[in-house]
Structures are given as C-alpha cells and as structure tokens.
Amino acid sequence: MARRAAQTCRVQVYLSDARIIAGLGREARAGRVSVSQAAGRAIARGLQTNPRADPEDRLLRLEQALRGHMRSTRQDMQIIQELVVEVARALFIRLPDAFVDQDPTVQAAVDRRIERMLDDTAARIVAGRPDRPPGNAEGAVADDGLAGPAV
C-alpha cells in the first residue's frame, strides 16, 4: 500500500509591518521552528473558525498594566519618602539634643529597638497582617532596660 504524500504549497510573502515581522520572529523562537513554519501556523490559525487566543496580546496587555502599576507605586513611594523626611524634620526640631544622647549604651538601645521594630514590621507584612501584635496594640514602646530610668 503506497503512502500518500502530504500536499505542500510554496507561498512567497513580503512583509513591511515591523510588528508582524517581530511577532513571527517571537513565535518562531517560542516554537523552535523556522519563520516560514511560524507564518504557516499563523495562517492556519487565521483560517480556523475558532482561533486560539494570541498569547502575545495578553502578555502585551499584562505588561502595560504592570507598567501603570509600577508608575503609580513609584509615585506612592515618593509621597511616603517625603512624609518620612517631614516627620523626621519635625521630630528633630522639637527634641533638644541632650548629653545622654551621645552615650554608646543609649545609642545601642535605640539601634536595637529600631531593628526590632523593622523586624516586627517585616514579619507582619510577610504574614499579611497589617495590625500590631496584641501586647503592643496601643502603640506602647516595650522597655528593653538599656535606656536607663525615665526622666
């Protein structure tokens, strides 16, 4: 029994749209086929009555949405940075410098408290809990014993 050969047809197409050329190149690389085979597959998809969704269009929309989100997040972070600087400025203006502030023990206690606060904040973010721990609900600062007696 003789095997019937698949029919082939040679088509020569000249493309001038850079987006189509780039899309065919992407599709060829993704499928690890030649550009001619990628063009043949694209033509076959176009002739189908119910073509598959083009993943490149979805990726393009996703990329555009991500860029918009990144832009708004960048603006939010700039606002937060400016607020933090203003809070620090107000704090430094209102608090007088004291001799005890230069004490290495006090500086170490402050550094330790800041590190603990940052670690606790990071843990809450990772856990998805924006609230404070139960023992610190009123915003009270825990006494670590290194700062000495309150004045």
N, C-alpha and C positions, 0 to 999 in steps of 0.2 A: 504494500500500500504506500503510495507516494505521499510525502508530506507536502502540504500546500504552503507556499512561502507567503509571508505577510506582505501586503501591498505597501509600498512606500511611494512617497511623492516628494520631489525636491521643490522647495519654495525659497525664493530669494527676496528678502525684505530689507529695505533701507530705513533705518530709524533715525530721526533727528531730535526727538524729545529726550533730553538727558535723564529725566525721571524714569522713563520707561527703560532706558538702557541700564541705569543703575539698579532698577528693580529686577530686571532679568539677570544681571550680574549677581545680585544678592541671592536670588532664587537658585541660580546655578551653583553658587558656593554652598548654600544650605543643603541642597540635594546632592552635592558632589557629582554633578553632571555638567555637560558642556552647555554653553549658552544656547546653542541650537536646540538641544533637547529641552532646556528650560522654556524656550519660546514655544516649542511644540506642545508642552504640557499646558502652558498658559492659553494657547489657542484652544486646546481640548476643553479646558475648564470654561472658557468663554462660550463654547458651543453647547455645553451641558444645559439642561433646562433648570437644574437646581445646583448652581455652583457653590463650592465651599467658600466660607468667609476668608478673605485675604488677611493673613496674619500681619502683614506689613502695615495695613491701615490701622489695625488695632494697636500695634506697637507704636505707631506714629501718634495716635490719639493719647495713648498712655504717656508717652514721652512729653507731649505738650501739656498734659495735666500735671505731670511731675514738675515740669519747669515752672508752671504757675504756682504750684505749692511751694517750691523752693524759693521763689521770689517773695511770696507773702511771709514765709518763715524767716527769710533774711530781714525783712522789714520789722517783723516782730522782735527778732533778736536785737536789732539796733535800738529799738524802743526800750527793751529791757536793760541793755547796757547803759543807756543814758539815764534811766531811772536809778540803777545801782550807783552810778557815779554821783548823782544828785543826793542820794541817801547818804553816801559816804561823806560828801562835802558837808551836808547838814550836821552829821554826827561829829565830824572833826571841828566844825565851827563851834558847836555847843559844848563839847567836852574839853575842859582845860587839860594841858599837859601836867602830869604830876611826876615827882621824882620816883615814885614806886613803879611807874610805867616802864622805867629802864631796867628794873630788876629782872635778871635772867629767869628766875623762877616764875615770875608773873608772866613773862613773855612765853615761856614753855607751856604754862597752864592755858593761856589764851590760844596758842597754836594747837594744843591738844583738843580743846573744846571746839575749835573751828574744824579740825579734821574729823572729830566725832560727828559734828553737825553735817558735814559734807557726806560722810559715810552713811549716816541715817537717811539723808535725803536721797542718795543714790539707791539705797535699799528700798525705799518707798516707791521710787519711780519704777524700779525693776519689778516690784511686786504689784504694781498697778494701783497702789493705794496713795491718793493724794493727801489723806488726813494724817494727823500727828499720832504718835504712839499714845496708848491710853494713859500712861503716867505723866505725860507732858502735854495734856490736852489744852491747858490754859496758856501754854507758851512759856511756862516757867523754865528757868535755866537750871539744870542739875548742878549741884555743888560738887566739884571734884577735889576739894580740900587743898589745892595748891595755891589758890589766890589769897589765902590768909583771911583774917576776920573782916567782916563787912564794916565799913566806917559809917 
